[in-house]
Amino acid sequence: MSEPQDREVRAVPPTAVRLLPVLIAVFGLSMLIDSTTDWPVWVRWILSIGGGMVAQYIVVKVWAARQR
């Protein structure tokens, strides 16, 4: 009876899988864009957060594929 609950719990990625790629990508892209361009701060943050969301999407998809 505990098997469906176990599957349900494993269907949600751990916080590290969801949050860590976003933090690393946002920080890295922000530093890279800041050091290579002279764009306004709001443009750098939009690009950095967008890159972080893309990294999160990819990592969660890889994590989900490995859970099968």
N, CA, C and O atoms as CSV, one atom per row, in Angstrom:
chain,resi,resn,atom,element,x,y,z
A,1,MET,N,N,0.804,-1.194,0.000
A,1,MET,CA,C,0.000,0.000,0.000
A,1,MET,C,C,0.852,1.265,0.000
A,1,MET,O,O,0.391,2.318,-0.441
A,2,SER,N,N,2.061,1.179,0.478
A,2,SER,CA,C,2.912,2.358,0.522
A,2,SER,C,C,3.574,2.642,-0.822
A,2,SER,O,O,4.211,3.681,-0.990
A,3,GLU,N,N,3.430,1.740,-1.767
A,3,GLU,CA,C,4.087,1.920,-3.065
A,3,GLU,C,C,3.572,3.141,-3.836
A,3,GLU,O,O,4.395,3.900,-4.347
A,4,PRO,N,N,2.249,3.375,-3.950
A,4,PRO,CA,C,1.805,4.591,-4.661
A,4,PRO,C,C,2.292,5.874,-3.995
A,4,PRO,O,O,2.610,6.845,-4.681
A,5,GLN,N,N,2.352,5.884,-2.673
A,5,GLN,CA,C,2.845,7.080,-1.988
A,5,GLN,C,C,4.320,7.299,-2.289
A,5,GLN,O,O,4.757,8.437,-2.461
A,6,ASP,N,N,5.092,6.214,-2.353
A,6,ASP,CA,C,6.511,6.335,-2.674
A,6,ASP,C,C,6.705,6.902,-4.074
A,6,ASP,O,O,7.581,7.740,-4.285
A,7,ARG,N,N,5.914,6.464,-5.011
A,7,ARG,CA,C,6.011,6.989,-6.376
A,7,ARG,C,C,5.639,8.463,-6.419
A,7,ARG,O,O,6.254,9.246,-7.142
A,8,GLU,N,N,4.624,8.836,-5.639
A,8,GLU,CA,C,4.196,10.228,-5.621
A,8,GLU,C,C,5.282,11.128,-5.030
A,8,GLU,O,O,5.510,12.231,-5.525
A,9,VAL,N,N,5.936,10.672,-3.997
A,9,VAL,CA,C,6.990,11.463,-3.367
A,9,VAL,C,C,8.165,11.615,-4.318
A,9,VAL,O,O,8.755,12.692,-4.392
A,10,ARG,N,N,8.520,10.563,-5.049
A,10,ARG,CA,C,9.643,10.623,-5.973
A,10,ARG,C,C,9.325,11.448,-7.220
A,10,ARG,O,O,10.242,11.821,-7.952
A,11,ALA,N,N,8.061,11.740,-7.476
A,11,ALA,CA,C,7.686,12.508,-8.658
A,11,ALA,C,C,8.057,13.985,-8.515
A,11,ALA,O,O,8.158,14.698,-9.514
A,12,VAL,N,N,8.256,14.438,-7.302
A,12,VAL,CA,C,8.627,15.835,-7.064
A,12,VAL,C,C,10.133,15.896,-6.852
A,12,VAL,O,O,10.656,15.256,-5.940
A,13,PRO,N,N,10.836,16.661,-7.686
A,13,PRO,CA,C,12.293,16.746,-7.527
A,13,PRO,C,C,12.677,17.384,-6.195
A,13,PRO,O,O,11.969,18.260,-5.699
A,14,PRO,N,N,13.786,16.954,-5.621
A,14,PRO,CA,C,14.242,17.594,-4.388
A,14,PRO,C,C,14.582,19.066,-4.612
A,14,PRO,O,O,14.802,19.499,-5.743
A,15,THR,N,N,14.622,19.804,-3.550
A,15,THR,CA,C,14.886,21.242,-3.641
A,15,THR,C,C,16.225,21.523,-4.313
A,15,THR,O,O,16.336,22.470,-5.092
A,16,ALA,N,N,17.230,20.725,-4.026
A,16,ALA,CA,C,18.548,20.950,-4.629
A,16,ALA,C,C,18.494,20.814,-6.146
A,16,ALA,O,O,19.195,21.534,-6.857
A,17,VAL,N,N,17.676,19.905,-6.645
A,17,VAL,CA,C,17.566,19.717,-8.094
A,17,VAL,C,C,16.842,20.898,-8.723
A,17,VAL,O,O,17.147,21.284,-9.852
A,18,ARG,N,N,15.895,21.466,-8.009
A,18,ARG,CA,C,15.136,22.586,-8.560
A,18,ARG,C,C,15.826,23.924,-8.377
A,18,ARG,O,O,15.727,24.783,-9.253
A,19,LEU,N,N,16.517,24.128,-7.275
A,19,LEU,CA,C,17.044,25.446,-6.939
A,19,LEU,C,C,18.512,25.644,-7.302
A,19,LEU,O,O,18.890,26.725,-7.754
A,20,LEU,N,N,19.324,24.647,-7.119
A,20,LEU,CA,C,20.762,24.796,-7.330
A,20,LEU,C,C,21.136,25.205,-8.758
A,20,LEU,O,O,21.970,26.095,-8.923
A,21,PRO,N,N,20.548,24.588,-9.808
A,21,PRO,CA,C,20.897,25.030,-11.168
A,21,PRO,C,C,20.535,26.491,-11.428
A,21,PRO,O,O,21.257,27.199,-12.129
A,22,VAL,N,N,19.420,26.935,-10.864
A,22,VAL,CA,C,19.005,28.332,-11.057
A,22,VAL,C,C,20.025,29.269,-10.425
A,22,VAL,O,O,20.445,30.245,-11.046
A,23,LEU,N,N,20.421,28.975,-9.196
A,23,LEU,CA,C,21.376,29.849,-8.508
A,23,LEU,C,C,22.719,29.896,-9.220
A,23,LEU,O,O,23.298,30.968,-9.396
A,24,ILE,N,N,23.209,28.739,-9.625
A,24,ILE,CA,C,24.514,28.689,-10.295
A,24,ILE,C,C,24.457,29.402,-11.638
A,24,ILE,O,O,25.343,30.193,-11.962
A,25,ALA,N,N,23.414,29.125,-12.426
A,25,ALA,CA,C,23.318,29.737,-13.749
A,25,ALA,C,C,23.109,31.247,-13.663
A,25,ALA,O,O,23.729,32.001,-14.414
A,26,VAL,N,N,22.254,31.687,-12.767
A,26,VAL,CA,C,22.006,33.131,-12.624
A,26,VAL,C,C,23.284,33.849,-12.194
A,26,VAL,O,O,23.635,34.884,-12.761
A,27,PHE,N,N,23.973,33.310,-11.208
A,27,PHE,CA,C,25.208,33.945,-10.741
A,27,PHE,C,C,26.263,33.950,-11.848
A,27,PHE,O,O,26.894,34.974,-12.107
A,28,GLY,N,N,26.447,32.812,-12.493
A,28,GLY,CA,C,27.462,32.714,-13.546
A,28,GLY,C,C,27.159,33.614,-14.732
A,28,GLY,O,O,28.036,34.329,-15.216
A,29,LEU,N,N,25.920,33.579,-15.198
A,29,LEU,CA,C,25.564,34.434,-16.334
A,29,LEU,C,C,25.637,35.911,-15.974
A,29,LEU,O,O,26.065,36.730,-16.788
A,30,SER,N,N,25.224,36.252,-14.766
A,30,SER,CA,C,25.293,37.649,-14.338
A,30,SER,C,C,26.735,38.145,-14.337
A,30,SER,O,O,27.014,39.249,-14.804
A,31,MET,N,N,27.642,37.340,-13.821
A,31,MET,CA,C,29.057,37.730,-13.796
A,31,MET,C,C,29.628,37.806,-15.210
A,31,MET,O,O,30.375,38.730,-15.533
A,32,LEU,N,N,29.279,36.836,-16.049
A,32,LEU,CA,C,29.778,36.823,-17.425
A,32,LEU,C,C,29.268,38.031,-18.210
A,32,LEU,O,O,30.045,38.712,-18.880
A,33,ILE,N,N,27.978,38.292,-18.129
A,33,ILE,CA,C,27.397,39.424,-18.859
A,33,ILE,C,C,27.938,40.744,-18.312
A,33,ILE,O,O,28.208,41.673,-19.074
A,34,ASP,N,N,28.094,40.822,-16.998
A,34,ASP,CA,C,28.597,42.047,-16.383
A,34,ASP,C,C,30.029,42.358,-16.812
A,34,ASP,O,O,30.387,43.519,-17.014
A,35,SER,N,N,30.836,41.323,-16.947
A,35,SER,CA,C,32.235,41.563,-17.291
A,35,SER,C,C,32.476,41.738,-18.787
A,35,SER,O,O,33.520,42.257,-19.180
A,36,THR,N,N,31.541,41.320,-19.623
A,36,THR,CA,C,31.767,41.393,-21.065
A,36,THR,C,C,30.949,42.470,-21.768
A,36,THR,O,O,31.247,42.817,-22.911
A,37,THR,N,N,29.925,43.006,-21.107
A,37,THR,CA,C,29.090,44.011,-21.762
A,37,THR,C,C,28.920,45.224,-20.863
A,37,THR,O,O,29.326,45.216,-19.701
A,38,ASP,N,N,28.320,46.254,-21.412
A,38,ASP,CA,C,28.019,47.466,-20.665
A,38,ASP,C,C,26.509,47.713,-20.683
A,38,ASP,O,O,26.055,48.856,-20.742
A,39,TRP,N,N,25.742,46.619,-20.631
A,39,TRP,CA,C,24.290,46.725,-20.676
A,39,TRP,C,C,23.736,47.179,-19.332
A,39,TRP,O,O,24.390,47.026,-18.300
A,40,PRO,N,N,22.521,47.743,-19.348
A,40,PRO,CA,C,21.897,48.147,-18.078
A,40,PRO,C,C,21.666,46.933,-17.163
A,40,PRO,O,O,21.606,45.790,-17.616
A,41,VAL,N,N,21.542,47.221,-15.883
A,41,VAL,CA,C,21.384,46.164,-14.883
A,41,VAL,C,C,20.135,45.332,-15.152
A,41,VAL,O,O,20.176,44.107,-15.035
A,42,TRP,N,N,19.036,45.972,-15.507
A,42,TRP,CA,C,17.797,45.223,-15.711
A,42,TRP,C,C,17.914,44.254,-16.873
A,42,TRP,O,O,17.306,43.185,-16.819
A,43,VAL,N,N,18.658,44.568,-17.913
A,43,VAL,CA,C,18.856,43.653,-19.043
A,43,VAL,C,C,19.689,42.452,-18.602
A,43,VAL,O,O,19.389,41.311,-18.953
A,44,ARG,N,N,20.735,42.725,-17.831
A,44,ARG,CA,C,21.581,41.628,-17.338
A,44,ARG,C,C,20.791,40.669,-16.478
A,44,ARG,O,O,20.938,39.454,-16.609
A,45,TRP,N,N,19.948,41.198,-15.593
A,45,TRP,CA,C,19.165,40.330,-14.715
A,45,TRP,C,C,18.125,39.530,-15.484
A,45,TRP,O,O,17.903,38.355,-15.192
A,46,ILE,N,N,17.488,40.156,-16.458
A,46,ILE,CA,C,16.496,39.418,-17.257
A,46,ILE,C,C,17.165,38.260,-17.981
A,46,ILE,O,O,16.643,37.145,-17.978
A,47,LEU,N,N,18.299,38.507,-18.594
A,47,LEU,CA,C,19.019,37.437,-19.298
A,47,LEU,C,C,19.517,36.365,-18.331
A,47,LEU,O,O,19.442,35.174,-18.633
A,48,SER,N,N,20.013,36.772,-17.195
A,48,SER,CA,C,20.524,35.818,-16.214
A,48,SER,C,C,19.409,34.938,-15.649
A,48,SER,O,O,19.572,33.723,-15.540
A,49,ILE,N,N,18.301,35.534,-15.297
A,49,ILE,CA,C,17.177,34.757,-14.760
A,49,ILE,C,C,16.601,33.848,-15.837
A,49,ILE,O,O,16.231,32.709,-15.551
A,50,GLY,N,N,16.521,34.334,-17.065
A,50,GLY,CA,C,16.063,33.472,-18.165
A,50,GLY,C,C,16.976,32.271,-18.353
A,50,GLY,O,O,16.501,31.151,-18.540
A,51,GLY,N,N,18.279,32.499,-18.305
A,51,GLY,CA,C,19.236,31.395,-18.402
A,51,GLY,C,C,19.107,30.430,-17.235
A,51,GLY,O,O,19.246,29.220,-17.411
A,52,GLY,N,N,18.845,30.954,-16.050
A,52,GLY,CA,C,18.639,30.102,-14.877
A,52,GLY,C,C,17.413,29.227,-15.019
A,52,GLY,O,O,17.430,28.060,-14.627
A,53,MET,N,N,16.346,29.782,-15.578
A,53,MET,CA,C,15.126,28.994,-15.783
A,53,MET,C,C,15.343,27.900,-16.830
A,53,MET,O,O,14.825,26.792,-16.692
A,54,VAL,N,N,16.097,28.209,-17.856
A,54,VAL,CA,C,16.417,27.188,-18.868
A,54,VAL,C,C,17.249,26.078,-18.238
A,54,VAL,O,O,17.009,24.900,-18.504
A,55,ALA,N,N,18.217,26.437,-17.414
A,55,ALA,CA,C,19.047,25.434,-16.736
A,55,ALA,C,C,18.197,24.572,-15.811
A,55,ALA,O,O,18.388,23.357,-15.746
A,56,GLN,N,N,17.267,25.185,-15.100
A,56,GLN,CA,C,16.383,24.423,-14.216
A,56,GLN,C,C,15.523,23.450,-15.014
A,56,GLN,O,O,15.363,22.298,-14.611
A,57,TYR,N,N,14.980,23.883,-16.113
A,57,TYR,CA,C,14.146,23.022,-16.948
A,57,TYR,C,C,14.936,21.797,-17.422
A,57,TYR,O,O,14.440,20.671,-17.371
A,58,ILE,N,N,16.152,22.027,-17.877
A,58,ILE,CA,C,16.982,20.929,-18.383
A,58,ILE,C,C,17.335,19.953,-17.256
A,58,ILE,O,O,17.243,18.738,-17.435
A,59,VAL,N,N,17.735,20.479,-16.102
A,59,VAL,CA,C,18.129,19.612,-14.995
A,59,VAL,C,C,16.944,18.804,-14.477
A,59,VAL,O,O,17.100,17.623,-14.167
A,60,VAL,N,N,15.772,19.407,-14.376
A,60,VAL,CA,C,14.591,18.671,-13.910
A,60,VAL,C,C,14.196,17.602,-14.922
A,60,VAL,O,O,13.787,16.512,-14.522
A,61,LYS,N,N,14.303,17.877,-16.211
A,61,LYS,CA,C,14.004,16.861,-17.227
A,61,LYS,C,C,14.975,15.690,-17.136
A,61,LYS,O,O,14.563,14.535,-17.245
A,62,VAL,N,N,16.257,15.975,-16.938
A,62,VAL,CA,C,17.253,14.907,-16.792
A,62,VAL,C,C,16.971,14.107,-15.528
A,62,VAL,O,O,17.056,12.879,-15.544
A,63,TRP,N,N,16.637,14.784,-14.436
A,63,TRP,CA,C,16.340,14.109,-13.185
A,63,TRP,C,C,15.120,13.196,-13.348
A,63,TRP,O,O,15.127,12.056,-12.883
A,64,ALA,N,N,14.080,13.701,-14.008
A,64,ALA,CA,C,12.863,12.911,-14.202
A,64,ALA,C,C,13.129,11.691,-15.074
A,64,ALA,O,O,12.568,10.622,-14.834
A,65,ALA,N,N,13.984,11.844,-16.086
A,65,ALA,CA,C,14.305,10.706,-16.960
A,65,ALA,C,C,15.075,9.632,-16.195
A,65,ALA,O,O,14.913,8.443,-16.468
A,66,ARG,N,N,15.895,10.032,-15.257
A,66,ARG,CA,C,16.665,9.047,-14.480
A,66,ARG,C,C,15.818,8.361,-13.428
A,66,ARG,O,O,16.213,7.313,-12.917
A,67,GLN,N,N,14.664,8.920,-13.088
A,67,GLN,CA,C,13.798,8.311,-12.077
A,67,GLN,C,C,12.976,7.156,-12.648
A,67,GLN,O,O,12.415,6.368,-11.886
A,68,ARG,N,N,12.898,7.046,-13.948
A,68,ARG,CA,C,12.087,5.985,-14.572
A,68,ARG,C,C,12.780,4.678,-14.595
A,68,ARG,O,O,12.226,3.694,-15.086
